[in-house]
Amino acid sequence: MKAHLLFADQDFAWDRELPANSDDLVQDLEFTTVLSAMAQGDAFLYDIAAKVVLAGLTDPEAIRYRQQVLADCLAEPAVLRQMYDTALGALLDKRKLWGYAAHYPSSILSAAISQTEALVARLRQLREIADATAGRFRSPGLTTLMNSLQADLDDEYFETVQEHLRQLRFRDGELMSARLGRDNSGIEFVLRYRRSRRGWKERVGLAPRSSYAFTIPPRDEAGGQVLSDMVNRGVNTVANALAQSADHMTSYFTMLRAELGFYLGCLNLAEELAARSQPTVFPEPAAAQPVRFTCTELRDISLALRIDHVVGNNVAADGKPLMIVTGANSGGKSTFLRSTGLAQLMMQAGMFVTAHSFRAGVCQHVFTHFIREEDADMISGRLDEELSRMSRLADDIRPHSLVLFNESFAATNEREGSEIARQVVRALLEADVRVMFVTHQYDFSSSFYRDDQDRTLFLRADRRTDGERDFRLVEAEPLPTSYGVDLYYRIGGWLDETTGDPARPEAGRREAGLTAGDRPA
């Protein structure tokens, strides 16, 4: 049997390596916050969630298949948890039992019987869950799973398994056949099916024997060893077959636990967001071409899991493979960039996103190129590090990918940094790669505003007249200022009355009698 909850026609490749840029995605998009909310302290769920989300789907139909399964899980959370606990319990039961003894077939058989009995009991629990929830699911994935549990694990199956296990305990002894070899040693030992048992009259001597036997004396150690060897040779084949059967059932529960684990992580995340009154919606995946990207009230899910009040953004960028985000410092530009990257990853994993609506084209891969903090041990300068990282990305980027830039190439002067950014972005656009670029470089952003408006959406972080930020982005042309002086005021800075230049914050506060949080009029 197969669960097929993540794919309609194949298993998830759990041993597949994650994309080369996975560490950058996790770091730049602050994805650990999302994974931790999905795991709720469970290291297994954390690992499963990371593998599924970072190995995203590129087929919109496959994405919808998972969305339908997840919708059923969100509608029936108790059933999901019950099935997961059953799969986990089967694996824990197996660990509690003795492992196989490598050199003794009789021990292998005994252990396999015990393990099979425990696993069959868990299969029976799955069947009972399927019977109790018949007709309550709408997704093809869960409907097919429940139907297969009812069809494959019917009463006849359990009766047959129990009968085989009863016979394999050999309470009446093993029945075997063998031939004599050329040296009169036993060869070709075959375990035989015992079709009938001796009646009680025969066992007490009131009826003629149906077979002949002899008894090995208690002190005949050599004879006992020979008999034990004969038994092991006779049961070897069936012991290995039953052990393999137990391993197959264990593999099924392992796979079922992993696939259910992803949806359990999604359920944990949904409950966490609901407790914080954050909106969720299933996004609408579209083909990679033409370019599609629209959203209403899109929020940074990692931020929504840390603070109570999060502002959403509305963007309509259909047909625009390039988005350039400019505007005031601390105005929400990087937050919007993270919200877009996380929403893209979660959509392509078949998950919900934190928005009122979200539609985007699938991409082959998501890449990030965010500014890094200065490394004291860095051998080369920051610009060299940025260019080296961009070179590595260029080796992996394929058409229909998405690249998120955050203050990239700002480690040099504006003219040089803008020229580097222009050449990189134009090369990516020519290769059918979508780009989102957060920048303060006016030379870079204004050049695209002049020459490439047809395929570029320009967003600007809004700033009120009093200098406060509302953290919303609006469609607007780039400005030559990022209002850095607002941040200076925020830390208590002051302007020199004579020159108009910023004075030392400490001196300004002392002269005005202000605290660090006050702003001069």
C-alpha positions, 0 to 999 in steps of 0.5 A, a space after each residue: 500500500 501507498 499513502 500518496 498524500 504528497 503526490 498523486 502517483 509517486 512517493 516523496 524522495 526523503 533521501 534527496 538532497 536539499 537545493 544548494 541555496 537552502 541555507 541562504 533561504 532559511 537565513 534570509 527569509 527567517 524561515 526557522 520561525 515558520 519551521 519552529 511553529 510547524 514543529 512545536 518542539 518536535 525535531 522530526 516534524 521540523 526536519 520533515 517540514 524543511 524537506 517538503 517546503 524547500 523541495 517545492 513543486 513546479 506543477 500547479 496541478 500537483 500543488 492543488 492536489 496537496 492543497 486539497 489534502 491539507 484542506 481536509 486535514 484542517 477540516 478534520 484535525 482530530 482524524 489527522 492527529 489520530 492517524 499520525 499517532 497510530 503510525 508513530 505508535 507502530 514504529 515505537 512498538 517495533 523499537 520496544 521488541 527484540 531485534 532479529 538475531 543474526 545467526 539464528 533463524 528460529 530467533 528471527 522467526 520469533 521476533 518477526 512474529 511478535 513484531 508482525 502482531 504489533 504492526 497488524 494491530 496498528 493496521 487494524 486501528 487504521 482500518 477502524 479510522 477509515 471505517 469511522 470517517 468514510 465519506 468525510 473527506 473530499 480530496 482525492 489523496 485522503 479519499 483514495 487512502 481511506 478507500 484502500 485501507 478499507 479494501 486492502 485491510 478487510 476482515 479476511 486479510 486480518 483472519 488470514 494473517 492471524 492464522 499464519 501467525 498461529 501456525 508459525 508459532 509451531 505449538 505442535 512442532 515443526 513439520 519438515 521434509 529433507 533428503 539424504 546427501 551422498 554423505 548421509 547428511 540432511 539436505 534440502 530441508 523444507 518446512 511443510 504445512 501441517 494439514 491436520 493435528 493428532 487427535 487427543 485419543 492418539 496423543 494419550 495412546 487410545 488410537 493407532 499412531 498416524 506417524 512415528 517419532 523418537 525422543 532425544 534424551 535430556 542429557 544428549 547435548 549433541 542430539 539437541 544441537 543437531 535437532 536445533 540445527 535442523 529446525 533452523 535450517 527448516 524455518 530459515 526461509 519462512 523466517 526471512 520471508 516474515 522478517 521482510 514482511 514486517 520490514 515492509 509494514 514498518 516501511 509503510 508506517 514510516 512513510 505514512 508518518 512522514 507524509 502525515 507529519 508534513 500536514 500535522 506541521 501545517 495544522 500546528 502552524 494554522 492553529 498558531 496563526 489563528 490564535 494570533 488572528 492572522 488571515 490565511 488563504 490557499 494561494 492560486 498557483 499559475 503557470 510560469 509564463 506569462 508572469 503572474 503576481 497579485 496579492 492582497 494583504 500579504 503579510 510576512 508570516 515569520 513576523 506575524 509569528 513574533 508580533 501581534 500587529 503586522 501590516 499587509 500589502 496589496 500588489 498587482 504585478 501581472 506581466 512585470 518580471 521585475 519589481 523594484 522597491 525603494 523608499 524610506 528606511 525602516 518602511 517595510 521594504 525588507 519585510 515585504 521581500 521576505 513575505 513574498 519569498 515565504 509565500 512563494 515557497 509555501 505556495 509551491 509546497 501546497 500550503 496556505 499563505 498569510 494573506 487575503 488573496 495570493 496568485 503567483 506563477 510557479 518558479 523553478 527555484 527561489 534564490 536570495 541575495 541579501 546583504 550580510 553583516 560584516 565578518 571580522 574574519 572575512 579575507 576579502 571586502 564586502 563587495 567581493 563577498 557579494 560578487 562571489 555569492 552572486 557568481 555561485 548563484 549564477 551557476 544554479 539559476 535556471 529560467 523561470 526562477 525567482 531571485 530576491 535582492 535586498 540592498 545588494 551591491 551597496 558596499 561600494 559607491 552608488 555609481 559603481 554599485 548601480 552599474 553592477 546591479 543593472 547588468 546583473 538584473 538585465 542579464 537575469 531578465 533576458 534569461 526569463 528570471 523574475 527579480 525583486 530588488 529592494 534598494 536605496 540606489 537611486 541611480 539604479 532604480 531611476 534608470 529602470 524608471 526611465 528606460 524599462 517601465 513596461 516590464 517593471 513595477 515600482 513600489 515605494 515604502 510610504 512615509 507620512 508627513 510627520 516622518 512616521 511609517 505605516 509599513 505599506 508599499 505604494 506604486 510610485 516612482 523612486 525618490 532620491 532620498 530614503 529619509 535617513 534623517 528620520 532615523 537620526 531623529 528617532 535616536 535623539 539626534 539634533 540639527 546644528 542651528 548654525 549650519 543645519 547639519 546633524 549634531 551629536 545625538 548626546 549633545 542635542 538631547 542634553 541641550 533640549 532636555 529630551 530623552 532618547 525616544 523624543 524627537 525635536 520639533 
